[in-house]
Amino acid sequence: MSASAVESPSATRTPAARSRVPWRPVGWVVLIALIVLWQLASSLGWYTSPIVPPPAQIGSRWLALAREGTLGPAVAQTLVDMLAGFAIGVVAGVLLGVLMARVPAIYGLLEPIVEIIRPIPVVAIVPLLILFLGIGEQLKVFSVALGALFPVLIATLAAVGSVPLTMRQTADTFGLGPVSATVRVYLPAALPTIAVGVRTALSLSIVIAVLSEMIAGNTGVGYLVINAQQTLDVSALYAQVVTLGVIGYVLNLLLALLLRSVVPWSPDEQARRNRG
């Protein structure tokens, strides 16, 4: 056998895995450079617009909102409602997904309902939910839970339903009952795919929480955003949108770290280790 036919482990890895360039720090450098360029363009008079304030003005307005006690309570309220609805949606999605995948009768009963409700945007349902739940916290929590439910349910249903035949036969060989086989074989095999659904649900939860506050809220960051838009407080509008971006980034990072420890055998985690 020729030497060229025997490839080293590093040669068989993907280009992304072989790369040692710290792309994330480079991305942050690019982002900071763009912000600096934006500020310079405004300071030097290259570009000025009342609807695009410079970063320094946005930062100053953000600090003012934080000092006057407007931003902190709004962020806390949004996070409480969003995380409560997200948790309810994830738990319900996993339970319903497992039941539908493992019990044909439950799948037959729920599949038409799921497929009818799933394509409807939650924002379109919010006005209807107001009739039953009012405009309090229950509305926001329920809206977020409904939005988080379906990505997790579909991911769980697909993952549990596609567990390899050899694993199912192994569970049968060891005489595991339906519940024991689900907990010890099906769920561990399905967790990487479920984790993808959970991360998707987190992003949707943030969006739905803010939109619910815009439509029928008097608290939260969504309410501040719509109030700033109506009062033409452009700097505050940008400051609140930036706040939402930071919240989303931090929550996604924390969830990724949590899933990395809970599901260390997932393909994403293996690829990350290869890149490292």
N, C-alpha and C positions, 0 to 999 in steps of 0.2 A: 504494500500500500504506500502510495507516494505521500510525502510530507504535506503536500498541499491538500490532501484529502482529509487530513486530521486537523481539525480546527480547534484552536484553544477556546476555553469557555468564554473569554472576552470577545472573541471574534464572532461568536454566535449570538451575542446580545444585540438588542436593538440599538440604533443610533442614539435614542434618548437615554438608554441605560448606559452606553459607553461614555456619554458626555459627562465632563466634570465641570462644565461652566456653571457657576452659581446663578442660574437664570432668575430666580426670585429676587435676590438683591439687585440684579441689573434692572429688573422691572421697576423696583422702587426708585432707583436712580433716575430712570426715564420719567416716571411720574413726577418726581420732585423737580426735574429739569423743566418739564412742561409748565408746572405751576410758577416757577421762577420766571420763565419766558413770558407767561401771561401777565405777571406783575410788572415786569420790565416794559412790556408793550404798553401797558396802561400808564406807568409812571413817566415814560418818555414821550407820551402823546402819540404813539404809533397807532393805537386803536383805543377809542373810548366809546362807550355806549351805556345809556342808562339802564339797559336790561341785562348787561353783562358787567357787574361790578368787579373790581380787582380783588385778588385773594386777600389782600390786607384788610380791605373793607369788610369782606365776608367774615374774616376771622375776628375783627373788632366787634362786629354785630353778634357773632356767636358768643363771645365773652360777655357782652352786655346782657344777652338773654340768660346766660348761665348765672351771672351775678344777681340779677333781679329775681331769680327763682322761678323763671318761666319754663326753662328747658328741662331741668332735672326731673321735676314731678311728671312732666309730660312723657319723657323717656321711660321713667319707671312704670307709669300706667300702661304704656304701649307694650313694654316687655312682659308685665304681669299677665295681661290679657292674651298676648301672643303665645307665651310659653304654656299657659294653661290650656288653651285650645290646641296647641301643637301636641302636647302630651296626650290629651284625650284622643286626638285624631290618630296618633301613632299606635297607641294601645288598641284602639278599636280596629284600625286597619290590619294590624298583625293578627288579632283574634279572628276577625271575619275572613281574612285571607287564608288562614290555616284551616278554618272550618269548611270554607268553600272548596279548598283543594283536597281535603281528606274525606269529606262527607258528600257524596253525590246528590243526596236529597236536598241538602242545604244549598249546594251550588245551583241546582235546578230552580229553587225557590227565589234565590237572591240575584241570580245573574241578570234577569230582565230588568229588575229595579236598578241595579248598579249601572247597567249600560244605558238606561234612560236618563238617570240623574247625572252621571259622570261628565257628559259633555257640556252640561249647562254651567256657564260661568257663575261662580259664587256671587260676584258683584250683582248679577241680574236677579239673584234670589234674595239679596239683602232687603229690598223694599217689601217683599212678601214676608220676610222674617220679622220685620218691624211690627206687622200686625199682630204677631203672636208673642214676641219677646220684648217689644218696646224698643227704646234707644239706650238702654243701660248696658252694663258690662256683659249681661247674658248674651246679648246680640253679638258682640264682638267675639266672645269666647266660642260661641256656637258656630259663627261664620268661619273662624280660623280652623276649628275642629273639622268642619265639613270639607274645607279645602285641603287639609292635611290628610284626611282619611283616604282619599282615592289613590294618590300615588303610592302610599304604603300598602294598601289593599291589593292593588294590581301587581306590585312588585312581589308581595308575599305569595299571592296566588300563583304567579308564574314560577317563582323559585321553588316553592314546595311541590308544585305539580310536575316539575322537571327534575326532581332528584334522580340520579342515575339508578338504573335497574339493579346494578350490583349492590348498591347500598340498601335498597329496599329488600333484596333477597337476603342480605346479611342480617337485617333486623328480623326477618321471618325465621332465619336459621337459629338465631338466639332466642326465639320465642317471645319477643317483645310484644306487648299489647299495643293497641292503637295510641294510647296516651304516651306510654313510655317510648315507643318508636318515634312519635312526633317530637318529643322533647330531646331525645338522645341522638336521633339520626337526621330527621327531616329539618328541624330548625337549624342545627349547626351547619348543615350543607347549604341551607337557604340564606343564612345571615348576610353573606356578602352582597347578594342581590337586594335583600331587604334594606341593607344600609344605604344603597343607592336611592331607593325610594324615600328613605327617611331624610336624606340630604335634599332631595327635590322638594319634599314636603316642608322643610324648614324655610326654603326660599319663598315658597308660595304663602306660608304662614305670615311672613313679614309683610308681603304685598297685601294680603287680604286684611290683616289687622289695620294697616294704614288706610286702606280704601274704606273700610268700615267706619273708621273715625272721621273720614272726610264726608261720608254720606250721612251718618246719623250719630255723630259724636260731639261732645262738648269738652272732651279731654283728650290727651294723647298727642303724639307728634303729628298724626294725620290732621287733627283739628288745627294745630298751629300752622301747618302748611297751607291749608285752605284759607285760614284767616289771614295769613300774610299775603296770599294771592289776591284776596278780596280788598285788602287795605293798601295794595300796591307797595308793600314793604319788601322790595326786591332782595335786599341784602339778607333779611331774615329768612326769606324763602330759600335762598341758596344755602344759608347756614343750616336750615332744618333738613334740606335734602342731603347735604354732606353728612349730617348726623345720622341719617338713615343708612347711608352707604357704609359708614364706619360700624354701625350696629350690625348690619348684615355681614360684613367681613369678619368681625370678631366672633359672632355667633357661629358662622360657618367654620371658622378656624377651631373653635372649642369643640364643636360637634365632630369635626374630622379627627381631632386628637382623641376624643372619647371612643369613636368607632375604631380607631387604630388600636386601642388597647383591648376593646371588646372583641374585635374580629381580626386578629393578627394574621389569619390565614387567607384573607381576601386577596384577589389578584392585584388590586391597587396598592395594598401594603407590600406585597412581594415585589412589585415593580419599583416602589419607593426604595426598598432595601437594596435592590439591584443598582439603582442610580447612585445610592450612597456608597 
